[in-house]
């Protein structure tokens, strides 16, 4: 009973730490909001209110995001819906991020439970702790994107398979205990696997690859499992559940292949016109890059939007722990089959990311989260076991581990909050200025006949205006039924562009084209018009400047980011 209490207290402490780092100040950290988060928040609001997404599709399986090459599975958006209902339309950003944060906490709990069942309590504690402190997992868990669900899928699938009675570690020599599969847990395992394609496109490659490799690793068990009648029924129950769940996805994927797979084809190395040998060589280079020091420890994500200054995807203390863990796994490879599955997880997680032009990719490779930490935890377990036999080494290794983990992890978490909460460049790229400008007119935009929102982008000034229309819908709380009824002007520039531009929707215009500005001054001079523009977009002479949106107070000087200007009759 004492051991159970200690274990319960340990799990509670880990989950409390995970919850604190992933849920506190989630509405404002990261500051601002990216279009991918905004689309989940507003589509969830639209589905809650009307049963349709923002483009009018009823209960969609795939959601059209920002153009003909941006269709994404709708599962994450449906997870956002209850939080929109709970929090209200005034907190759509928070609602869009809560499922990611809760999924992050659940992943840590599942990893602990899975590793405890297969490798023991000590390794489970360290695996869960290292994942809790992972800068990669922290960022993914605080970002309202569908890829934030991917780290959960494999640990949850393996855990349900273990609970179903499948011996993930294989059978020890001389073990004659019969394998008895539990039908309900096998059905749940099949449900998790069947839902994986509804989560994120990278899992369409990663999960089937893991299933094939796992089946090969446990090939000697199949004959024994299938001999028992109840096991065959359990497997049939799993197959039936999987077939029911996967059928709508499979049907839509093949029926609308060009649309559903347009984004993958657009970023793929194997697009039309690319030499096969060159694509294969680049794919191999991309795969290798996922295990290189630049990606793992020095810089991390190539995208500045997902990069914590001075921090790689993993903390520095993982550098010695992972090789030690791999060595310990090699020496113990004959004792358990779980190490083969763990190595397959590590090797296969870059599958989708390596096939794309912008690899390594933080989100496409996020399914690998958990594998590095589990291997490192095996290394910690090996070090501690070695130190247990040498009293002089016990305290030395223990204190060194605690100091390195606590110091490095605290530093990386602090850098995350500094980067995404107060770094001026990051605030501009996450469009904090647009958020503040829209919030300043939220209570008065309906007083005007027409509203102009600038989509002006400038590399020189770091003016970021990425799909500003979705921010308008999100922060002005535009009723979805009203948006459905608005007349819209949606264009592609150039005509073969993968993403659209919304130039007009109802009373809003989002364009810096001079002809559009001239139209406002010519056609609406006798009406009330509101401009939310960048400095220099509009000649302010004889116009009334209502407000000026500047940088947040995080640097010595302030630069004007938006001007709120009124043109009254």
C-alpha positions as CSV (number, residue, x, y, z in Angstrom):
1,X,0.0,0.0,0.0
2,X,2.9,2.3,0.8
3,X,4.3,1.8,-2.7
4,X,1.0,2.6,-4.3
5,X,0.8,5.8,-2.4
6,X,4.3,6.8,-3.4
7,X,3.5,6.0,-7.0
8,X,0.2,8.0,-6.9
9,X,2.0,10.9,-5.3
10,X,4.7,10.8,-8.0
11,X,2.2,10.7,-10.9
12,X,0.2,13.5,-9.3
13,X,3.4,15.7,-9.0
14,X,4.4,15.0,-12.6
15,X,0.9,15.8,-13.9
16,X,0.7,19.0,-11.7
17,X,4.1,20.2,-13.2
18,X,2.9,19.3,-16.7
19,X,-0.4,21.2,-16.1
20,X,1.3,24.2,-14.7
21,X,3.8,24.6,-17.6
22,X,1.1,24.0,-20.2
23,X,-2.1,25.6,-18.9
24,X,-1.0,28.7,-17.0
25,X,-1.5,31.9,-19.0
26,X,-2.4,29.9,-22.0
27,X,-4.6,32.7,-23.4
28,X,-1.6,35.1,-23.7
29,X,1.4,32.8,-24.1
30,X,2.3,32.7,-26.9
31,X,1.2,36.3,-27.3
32,X,-0.8,36.9,-30.4
33,X,-2.3,34.2,-32.5
34,X,-1.3,32.5,-35.8
35,X,-3.9,31.8,-38.5
36,X,-3.8,28.0,-37.9
37,X,-5.0,28.6,-34.4
38,X,-7.5,31.2,-35.4
39,X,-9.1,28.9,-38.0
40,X,-9.7,26.2,-35.4
41,X,-11.2,28.7,-32.9
42,X,-13.6,30.3,-35.4
43,X,-14.6,27.1,-37.2
44,X,-15.4,25.6,-33.8
45,X,-17.5,28.6,-33.0
46,X,-19.3,28.3,-36.4
47,X,-19.9,24.6,-35.9
48,X,-21.3,25.2,-32.5
49,X,-23.6,27.9,-33.7
50,X,-24.7,26.6,-37.1
51,X,-23.5,23.0,-37.5
52,X,-21.3,24.3,-40.4
53,X,-17.8,25.5,-40.8
54,X,-17.0,29.0,-41.8
55,X,-17.4,28.2,-45.5
56,X,-20.8,26.6,-45.0
57,X,-19.9,22.9,-45.0
58,X,-22.2,20.9,-42.7
59,X,-20.4,18.7,-40.1
60,X,-17.2,18.3,-42.3
61,X,-14.7,15.6,-42.0
62,X,-12.1,17.9,-43.6
63,X,-12.0,21.6,-43.2
64,X,-11.0,24.1,-45.9
65,X,-8.4,26.4,-44.2
66,X,-6.9,29.0,-46.4
67,X,-7.2,27.8,-50.0
68,X,-7.5,24.9,-52.4
69,X,-4.4,23.4,-51.1
70,X,-5.2,23.7,-47.4
71,X,-7.6,21.0,-46.3
72,X,-7.1,19.6,-42.9
73,X,-8.7,16.9,-40.7
74,X,-11.5,18.3,-38.6
75,X,-11.0,16.3,-35.4
76,X,-9.1,18.9,-33.6
77,X,-11.7,21.6,-34.4
78,X,-14.4,19.3,-32.9
79,X,-12.4,19.0,-29.8
80,X,-12.4,22.8,-29.6
81,X,-16.2,23.0,-29.8
82,X,-17.0,22.2,-26.1
83,X,-14.5,24.7,-24.9
84,X,-16.0,27.4,-27.1
85,X,-19.4,26.5,-25.5
86,X,-17.8,26.6,-22.1
87,X,-15.7,29.8,-22.4
88,X,-17.9,31.8,-24.9
89,X,-16.9,33.6,-28.2
90,X,-14.9,36.1,-26.2
91,X,-12.2,33.5,-25.5
92,X,-11.8,31.7,-28.9
93,X,-8.0,31.8,-28.7
94,X,-8.0,30.1,-25.3
95,X,-10.6,27.6,-26.5
96,X,-8.4,26.7,-29.5
97,X,-5.4,26.0,-27.3
98,X,-6.9,24.1,-24.4
99,X,-7.2,20.8,-26.3
100,X,-3.5,21.0,-27.2
101,X,-2.5,21.7,-23.6
102,X,-4.7,19.0,-22.1
103,X,-3.5,16.5,-24.7
104,X,0.1,17.4,-23.7
105,X,-0.7,16.6,-20.1
106,X,-2.4,13.3,-21.1
107,X,0.6,12.3,-23.2
108,X,2.8,12.6,-20.2
109,X,0.4,10.5,-18.1
110,X,0.1,7.8,-20.9
111,X,3.9,7.7,-21.3
112,X,4.4,7.1,-17.6
113,X,1.8,4.3,-17.5
114,X,3.1,2.6,-20.6
115,X,6.8,2.7,-19.5
116,X,5.9,1.6,-16.0
117,X,4.1,-1.5,-17.4
118,X,7.1,-2.4,-19.7
119,X,10.3,-1.0,-18.0
120,X,9.4,-0.3,-14.4
121,X,8.7,2.6,-12.1
122,X,12.1,4.3,-12.1
123,X,12.4,4.5,-15.9
124,X,8.7,5.6,-16.1
125,X,9.3,8.5,-13.8
126,X,12.3,9.8,-15.7
127,X,10.6,9.3,-19.1
128,X,7.6,11.3,-18.0
129,X,9.7,14.0,-16.3
130,X,12.0,14.5,-19.3
131,X,8.9,14.8,-21.6
132,X,7.4,17.3,-19.2
133,X,10.5,19.5,-19.4
134,X,11.0,19.1,-23.2
135,X,11.0,22.5,-24.9
136,X,9.7,20.8,-28.1
137,X,6.7,19.3,-26.3
138,X,6.1,22.4,-24.3
139,X,5.7,24.6,-27.4
140,X,3.6,22.0,-29.3
141,X,1.3,21.7,-26.2
142,X,0.7,25.5,-26.0
143,X,0.0,25.9,-29.8
144,X,-3.6,25.3,-31.0
145,X,-2.7,23.2,-34.0
146,X,-4.0,19.8,-34.9
147,X,-0.4,18.4,-34.9
148,X,-0.4,18.9,-31.1
149,X,-2.4,15.7,-30.8
150,X,0.2,13.5,-32.6
151,X,2.6,12.9,-29.6
152,X,-0.3,11.2,-27.8
153,X,-1.3,8.7,-30.5
154,X,1.5,6.1,-30.3
155,X,1.8,6.0,-26.5
156,X,-2.0,5.7,-26.2
157,X,-2.1,3.0,-28.8
158,X,0.7,1.0,-27.2
159,X,-0.8,1.5,-23.7
160,X,-4.3,0.2,-24.8
161,X,-2.6,-2.7,-26.6
162,X,-0.7,-3.6,-23.4
163,X,-3.9,-3.3,-21.3
164,X,-5.6,-5.6,-23.9
165,X,-3.2,-8.3,-22.8
166,X,-0.7,-8.2,-25.6
167,X,2.8,-8.7,-24.2
168,X,4.7,-5.8,-25.7
169,X,8.0,-7.1,-24.2
170,X,7.5,-10.5,-25.8
171,X,7.6,-13.8,-24.1
172,X,10.5,-14.8,-21.8
173,X,12.1,-18.2,-22.3
174,X,10.1,-20.8,-20.4
175,X,7.1,-18.6,-19.9
176,X,4.0,-20.8,-20.6
177,X,1.4,-18.3,-19.4
178,X,-1.3,-18.1,-22.1
179,X,-1.9,-14.8,-23.8
180,X,-5.5,-13.7,-23.2
181,X,-6.7,-10.6,-25.1
182,X,-9.4,-8.4,-23.7
183,X,-12.0,-7.6,-26.3
184,X,-12.9,-4.1,-24.9
185,X,-9.3,-2.9,-24.8
186,X,-8.6,-4.3,-28.3
187,X,-11.6,-2.3,-29.5
188,X,-10.1,0.8,-27.9
189,X,-6.7,0.1,-29.4
190,X,-8.4,-0.1,-32.8
191,X,-10.3,3.1,-32.2
192,X,-7.1,5.0,-31.4
193,X,-5.4,3.6,-34.6
194,X,-8.5,4.3,-36.7
195,X,-8.7,7.9,-35.5
196,X,-5.0,8.6,-36.2
197,X,-5.6,9.8,-39.9
198,X,-8.3,12.2,-38.5
199,X,-5.6,13.9,-36.4
200,X,-2.8,15.0,-38.8
201,X,-1.5,14.0,-42.2
202,X,1.9,12.8,-40.9
203,X,0.2,10.0,-39.0
204,X,-1.0,8.5,-42.2
205,X,2.6,7.3,-42.8
206,X,3.9,6.9,-39.3
207,X,1.1,4.8,-37.7
208,X,0.9,2.2,-40.6
209,X,4.7,1.9,-40.6
210,X,4.7,1.3,-36.8
211,X,2.0,-1.3,-37.2
212,X,4.0,-3.2,-39.8
213,X,7.2,-3.1,-37.9
214,X,5.5,-4.0,-34.6
215,X,3.8,-7.0,-36.3
216,X,7.2,-8.2,-37.6
217,X,8.9,-7.8,-34.2
218,X,6.2,-9.9,-32.6
219,X,5.8,-12.3,-35.5
220,X,6.5,-15.4,-33.3
221,X,3.6,-14.5,-31.0
222,X,0.9,-14.6,-33.7
223,X,0.5,-18.3,-33.9
224,X,0.2,-18.6,-30.1
225,X,-2.3,-15.7,-29.9
226,X,-4.5,-17.1,-32.8
227,X,-4.8,-20.6,-31.2
228,X,-7.2,-19.3,-28.6
229,X,-10.8,-18.8,-29.7
230,X,-11.4,-15.8,-27.4
231,X,-8.3,-14.1,-28.8
232,X,-9.6,-14.4,-32.4
233,X,-12.9,-12.8,-31.3
234,X,-11.0,-10.0,-29.7
235,X,-8.9,-9.4,-32.8
236,X,-12.1,-9.5,-34.9
237,X,-13.7,-6.9,-32.6
238,X,-10.7,-4.7,-33.1
239,X,-10.8,-5.1,-36.9
240,X,-14.5,-4.3,-36.9
241,X,-14.0,-1.1,-34.9
242,X,-11.1,0.0,-37.1
243,X,-13.1,-0.6,-40.3
244,X,-16.0,1.4,-39.0
245,X,-13.9,4.3,-37.9
246,X,-11.6,4.4,-41.0
247,X,-14.2,4.1,-43.7
248,X,-15.3,7.7,-43.9
249,X,-11.7,8.9,-44.0
250,X,-10.7,6.3,-46.7
251,X,-13.8,7.1,-48.8
252,X,-13.2,10.9,-48.8
253,X,-9.5,10.5,-49.3
254,X,-9.9,8.5,-52.5
255,X,-13.1,10.2,-53.7
256,X,-11.5,13.7,-53.4
257,X,-7.9,12.8,-53.8
258,X,-6.7,15.9,-55.5
259,X,-8.3,18.2,-52.9
260,X,-7.5,16.3,-49.7
261,X,-3.9,15.6,-50.7
262,X,-3.2,18.9,-52.4
263,X,-1.2,20.3,-49.4
264,X,1.0,17.1,-49.2
265,X,1.6,17.2,-52.9
266,X,2.5,20.9,-52.8
267,X,5.2,20.4,-50.2
268,X,6.4,16.9,-51.3
269,X,9.9,16.3,-52.6
270,X,8.3,14.1,-55.2
271,X,6.3,16.7,-57.0
272,X,5.9,16.6,-60.7
273,X,9.1,17.5,-62.6
274,X,11.4,16.5,-59.8
275,X,14.1,13.9,-60.6
276,X,13.6,10.7,-58.6
277,X,17.2,10.3,-57.7
278,X,17.5,13.9,-56.5
279,X,14.3,13.6,-54.5
280,X,15.5,10.3,-52.8
281,X,18.8,11.9,-52.0
282,X,17.2,14.9,-50.4
283,X,14.8,12.7,-48.5
284,X,17.8,10.8,-47.1
285,X,19.5,14.0,-46.1
286,X,16.2,15.3,-44.5
287,X,15.9,12.1,-42.5
288,X,19.4,12.4,-41.2
289,X,18.9,16.0,-40.3
290,X,16.3,15.0,-37.7
291,X,19.1,13.4,-35.7
292,X,21.7,16.1,-36.2
293,X,23.0,18.5,-33.5
294,X,21.6,21.6,-35.3
295,X,18.1,20.3,-35.1
296,X,18.2,18.6,-31.8
297,X,20.4,20.9,-29.7
298,X,21.6,24.0,-31.4
299,X,18.8,25.7,-33.2
300,X,15.7,23.6,-33.5
301,X,13.0,24.6,-35.9
302,X,13.9,26.4,-39.1
303,X,10.7,28.4,-38.8
304,X,11.2,31.5,-36.7
305,X,7.6,31.2,-35.6
306,X,8.3,28.0,-33.7
307,X,11.8,28.6,-32.5
308,X,12.8,29.4,-29.0
309,X,15.9,31.6,-29.0
310,X,19.0,29.6,-28.1
311,X,17.2,26.3,-27.6
312,X,17.1,23.2,-29.8
313,X,14.3,20.6,-29.9
314,X,15.9,18.8,-26.9
315,X,17.6,20.0,-23.7
316,X,21.4,19.6,-23.5
317,X,21.3,16.9,-20.8
318,X,19.7,14.6,-23.3
319,X,23.0,14.5,-25.3
320,X,24.7,11.9,-23.0
321,X,21.6,10.2,-21.8
322,X,20.3,9.1,-25.2
323,X,23.5,7.2,-26.2
324,X,23.7,5.7,-22.7
325,X,20.1,4.6,-23.1
326,X,20.8,3.1,-26.6
327,X,23.8,1.2,-25.2
328,X,21.7,-0.2,-22.3
329,X,18.9,-1.2,-24.7
330,X,21.4,-3.1,-26.9
331,X,22.8,-5.0,-23.9
332,X,19.2,-5.9,-22.8
333,X,17.7,-6.5,-26.3
334,X,17.3,-10.2,-25.6
335,X,15.3,-9.6,-22.5
336,X,12.4,-7.6,-23.9
337,X,10.9,-6.8,-27.3
338,X,9.8,-3.4,-26.3
339,X,13.2,-2.0,-27.1
340,X,12.7,-3.0,-30.8
341,X,9.4,-1.1,-30.8
342,X,11.1,1.9,-29.2
343,X,13.9,1.9,-31.8
344,X,11.4,1.7,-34.6
345,X,9.5,4.7,-33.0
346,X,12.8,6.7,-33.0
347,X,13.8,5.8,-36.5
348,X,10.4,6.1,-38.2
349,X,9.1,9.3,-36.6
350,X,10.6,11.6,-39.4
351,X,8.9,9.7,-42.2
352,X,6.4,12.4,-43.2
353,X,8.7,15.3,-42.4
354,X,11.6,13.9,-44.4
355,X,9.5,13.7,-47.6
356,X,8.8,17.5,-47.6
357,X,10.9,20.4,-48.9
358,X,11.0,22.3,-45.6
359,X,12.3,19.5,-43.3
360,X,13.0,19.1,-40.5
361,X,9.6,20.3,-39.4
362,X,8.6,20.8,-35.8
363,X,5.0,19.7,-36.3
364,X,5.4,16.9,-38.9
365,X,8.0,15.2,-36.7
366,X,6.2,15.8,-33.4
367,X,5.0,12.1,-33.3
368,X,8.6,11.3,-32.3
369,X,8.1,13.1,-29.0
370,X,8.3,10.5,-26.2
371,X,10.8,8.2,-28.0
372,X,13.9,10.4,-27.2
373,X,12.7,10.8,-23.6
374,X,12.0,7.1,-23.1
375,X,15.5,6.1,-24.4
376,X,17.1,8.8,-22.2
377,X,15.2,7.4,-19.2
378,X,16.5,3.9,-19.9
379,X,20.0,5.6,-19.8
380,X,19.2,7.2,-16.4
381,X,18.0,3.8,-15.1
382,X,21.2,2.2,-16.3
383,X,23.3,4.9,-14.6
384,X,21.4,4.7,-11.3
385,X,21.5,0.9,-11.3
386,X,25.3,1.1,-11.8
387,X,25.6,3.7,-9.0
388,X,23.4,1.6,-6.6
389,X,26.3,-0.9,-6.4
390,X,28.8,1.8,-5.7
391,X,28.1,4.0,-2.7
392,X,30.6,6.7,-3.8
393,X,28.9,7.1,-7.1
394,X,25.3,7.2,-5.9
395,X,25.2,10.7,-4.6
396,X,27.6,12.0,-7.3
397,X,25.4,10.7,-10.2
398,X,22.2,11.6,-8.4
399,X,23.1,15.2,-7.7
400,X,24.7,15.7,-11.1
401,X,21.5,14.5,-12.8
402,X,19.2,16.7,-10.7
403,X,21.5,19.8,-11.2
404,X,21.7,19.3,-15.0
405,X,18.1,18.5,-15.5
406,X,16.8,21.3,-13.2
407,X,19.2,23.9,-14.5
408,X,18.9,23.2,-18.2
409,X,15.2,22.7,-18.2
410,X,14.5,25.9,-16.1
411,X,16.7,27.8,-18.5
412,X,14.9,26.5,-21.6
413,X,11.4,27.2,-20.1
414,X,12.5,30.7,-19.2
415,X,13.8,31.3,-22.7
416,X,10.5,30.1,-24.1
417,X,8.4,32.6,-22.1
418,X,10.9,35.4,-22.9
419,X,10.8,34.6,-26.7
420,X,7.1,34.2,-27.1
421,X,6.0,36.7,-24.5
422,X,8.4,39.7,-24.8
423,X,10.6,39.3,-27.9
424,X,9.7,42.2,-30.2
425,X,10.3,40.3,-33.4
426,X,8.3,37.3,-32.3
427,X,5.4,39.6,-31.1
428,X,5.3,41.2,-34.6
429,X,5.4,37.8,-36.4
430,X,2.6,36.5,-34.2
431,X,0.6,39.6,-35.2
432,X,0.1,41.0,-31.7
433,X,-0.3,44.4,-33.3
434,X,-3.2,43.3,-35.5
435,X,-4.9,41.7,-32.4
436,X,-4.6,44.9,-30.4
437,X,-5.9,47.0,-33.4
438,X,-8.9,44.8,-33.8
439,X,-9.6,44.7,-30.1
440,X,-9.6,48.6,-30.1
441,X,-12.5,48.6,-32.6
442,X,-14.4,45.6,-31.3
443,X,-17.2,47.6,-29.7
444,X,-17.6,50.2,-32.5
445,X,-17.0,48.6,-35.8
446,X,-20.8,48.2,-36.4
447,X,-21.1,52.0,-36.3
448,X,-19.4,52.3,-39.7
449,X,-20.7,51.6,-43.2
450,X,-17.4,50.2,-44.3
451,X,-14.2,49.1,-42.6
452,X,-10.8,48.8,-44.3
453,X,-8.2,46.5,-42.8
454,X,-4.7,46.7,-44.2
455,X,-3.0,43.5,-45.3
456,X,0.2,45.4,-45.9
457,X,3.3,43.2,-45.3
458,X,6.8,44.6,-44.9
459,X,10.0,42.6,-44.4
460,X,11.8,45.9,-43.6
461,X,9.5,46.8,-40.8
462,X,8.6,43.2,-39.8
463,X,5.0,43.9,-40.6
464,X,3.3,40.6,-40.7
465,X,-0.3,40.3,-42.1
466,X,-1.0,36.7,-42.7
467,X,-4.7,36.0,-43.6
468,X,-6.0,39.0,-41.6
469,X,-9.6,38.2,-42.4
470,X,-9.6,35.2,-40.0
471,X,-8.3,37.5,-37.2
472,X,-11.1,39.9,-38.0
473,X,-13.7,37.1,-37.6
474,X,-12.0,35.9,-34.4
475,X,-11.4,39.1,-32.5
476,X,-14.5,41.0,-33.6
477,X,-16.7,38.0,-32.7
478,X,-18.5,38.1,-36.0
479,X,-21.5,35.9,-35.8
480,X,-20.9,32.8,-38.1
481,X,-24.4,33.0,-39.6
482,X,-23.7,36.6,-40.5
483,X,-20.4,35.7,-42.1
484,X,-22.1,32.9,-44.1
485,X,-24.6,35.5,-45.5
486,X,-21.9,38.1,-46.4
487,X,-20.9,38.6,-50.0
488,X,-17.2,37.7,-50.3
489,X,-14.4,38.3,-52.8
490,X,-11.9,35.5,-52.6
491,X,-8.9,35.5,-55.1
492,X,-5.7,33.6,-55.9
493,X,-2.7,35.7,-56.7
494,X,-1.1,34.4,-58.9
495,X,-3.9,32.2,-60.3
496,X,-2.1,29.0,-59.4
497,X,-1.3,30.1,-55.8
498,X,-1.9,27.4,-53.2
499,X,-3.5,29.8,-50.7
500,X,-6.3,32.3,-51.2
501,X,-6.7,36.0,-50.4
502,X,-10.0,37.3,-49.0
503,X,-10.2,40.8,-50.3
504,X,-13.8,41.6,-49.3
505,X,-16.3,40.2,-46.9
506,X,-19.4,42.1,-46.0
507,X,-18.5,45.6,-44.8
508,X,-14.8,44.7,-44.6
509,X,-12.1,45.2,-47.2
510,X,-8.7,43.7,-46.7
511,X,-6.4,45.1,-49.5
512,X,-3.7,47.7,-50.0
513,X,-4.3,47.8,-53.8
514,X,-4.5,51.5,-54.7
515,X,-7.6,50.9,-56.8
516,X,-9.4,49.7,-53.6
517,X,-8.4,52.7,-51.6
518,X,-9.5,55.0,-54.5
519,X,-12.9,53.1,-54.5
520,X,-13.4,54.0,-50.8
521,X,-12.6,57.6,-51.2
522,X,-14.7,57.9,-54.4
523,X,-17.8,55.8,-53.6
524,X,-18.1,56.1,-49.9
525,X,-17.1,59.7,-49.3
526,X,-20.6,60.5,-48.0
527,X,-20.6,57.5,-45.7
528,X,-18.7,56.6,-42.5
529,X,-15.6,54.6,-43.1
530,X,-13.1,53.3,-40.7
531,X,-9.5,52.5,-41.6
532,X,-7.2,50.2,-39.7
533,X,-4.0,50.8,-41.6
534,X,-0.2,50.7,-41.5
535,X,1.6,54.1,-41.3
536,X,1.7,55.6,-44.8
537,X,-1.1,53.5,-46.3
538,X,-3.5,56.4,-46.2
539,X,-2.9,60.1,-46.3
540,X,-4.2,61.3,-42.9
541,X,-4.5,64.9,-43.9
542,X,-8.1,66.1,-43.2
543,X,-8.9,62.7,-41.6
544,X,-9.5,62.0,-38.0
545,X,-6.9,59.7,-36.3
546,X,-8.8,57.9,-33.5
547,X,-6.0,55.7,-32.1
548,X,-2.5,54.6,-32.7
549,X,-1.3,51.0,-32.0
550,X,2.4,50.8,-31.0
551,X,4.7,48.0,-30.1
552,X,4.1,46.5,-26.7
553,X,6.2,48.1,-23.9
554,X,9.2,45.8,-24.2
555,X,11.8,48.0,-25.7
556,X,13.3,51.4,-25.3
557,X,11.4,53.0,-28.2
558,X,8.0,52.5,-29.7
559,X,7.2,52.1,-33.4
560,X,3.7,52.7,-34.7
561,X,2.2,49.5,-36.1
562,X,-1.4,50.5,-36.9
563,X,-3.4,53.7,-37.2
564,X,-7.1,53.8,-36.6
565,X,-8.5,56.5,-38.9
566,X,-12.1,57.7,-39.4
567,X,-13.6,59.1,-42.5
568,X,-16.9,60.7,-41.6
569,X,-19.3,62.4,-44.0
